[in-house]
Amino acid sequence: MIRRRAELDNLSVVAAVCQTAGRGQRNNSWLTHAGENLTFSMFARFSDPRMPRVKATEQFRISVAATLAVSDYLASKGIANAVKWPNDIYVRGRKICGMLIENTLEGPDVSTSIIGIGINVNQKDFPPQLVNPTSMTIVTGDSYDLKAELVTLCGMLRDRLLSMGQEQHGDYISRLFRLGVFNEYVDCADGTRFMARITGVSPSGMLQVETKEGKLKEFAFKEISFVI
């Protein structure tokens, strides 16, 4: 999609039936069975007058909108879920969705964004190297028409992107995995393990936590790790 960026219409979608080199966060691979899951990217062009302006310093708003769209979609299927910061989706403590969002900047603003999303839909068996995967089928016992589900989900994603506002940030925080509950984390700078509870996320996307000792800390992506 990156190579075809100039010729793509705003909010175009490219979906893969069989993905052989899916990428996730932290340079991880996204492993998926062919024809069983949703793996796609949506291209957003923020110079389009229909789109909201997104400052470079506020680009986390794109992640918020995309994450909420997937969360909304799963909820519409009766699947309760939580957002594992920054943009994974968990169901019953297991990962059902991952994202990779790549933005390009033009001056002080975001120019374009490629929002890559992978959702486990009909897959039942997973490679052993995946620690805690789940799928829509495992959760509900139903099977899904991938083409129909893609249309539905992309409609929700487009709606969230077109209506991006500051109010979405509070909605995002309210859905956070482990919000307000003490759990163990790792400080990636030195490998130290500590107990803390998530209290929020800053407008720039920093995870805000309070330690058992009452100390408030903020972490950027890759600076803190969840102990699952």
HELIX and SHEET records of a PDB file:
HELIX    1   1 ARG A    5  GLU A    7  5                                   3    
HELIX    2   2 GLN A   25  ASN A   27  5                                   3    
HELIX    3   3 ALA A   56  GLU A   58  5                                   3    
HELIX    4   4 PHE A   60  SER A   76  1                                  17    
HELIX    5   5 MET A  136  THR A  140  1                                   5    
HELIX    6   6 LEU A  146  LEU A  162  1                                  17    
HELIX    7   7 GLU A  167  SER A  174  1                                   8    
SHEET    1   A 6 SER A  12  ALA A  15  0                                        
SHEET    2   A 6 LEU A  38  ARG A  45 -1                                        
SHEET    3   A 6 ASP A 109  ILE A 119 -1                                        
SHEET    4   A 6 ARG A  94  GLU A 106 -1                                        
SHEET    5   A 6 ASP A  88  VAL A  91 -1                                        
SHEET    6   A 6 ALA A  82  LYS A  84 -1                                        
SHEET    1   B 2 GLY A  22  ARG A  23  0                                        
SHEET    2   B 2 SER A  29  TRP A  30 -1                                        
SHEET    1   C 5 LEU A 216  PHE A 219  0                                        
SHEET    2   C 5 LEU A 207  THR A 211 -1                                        
SHEET    3   C 5 THR A 192  VAL A 201 -1                                        
SHEET    4   C 5 ASN A 183  ASP A 187 -1                                        
SHEET    5   C 5 ILE A 224  PHE A 226 -1                                        
END                                                                             
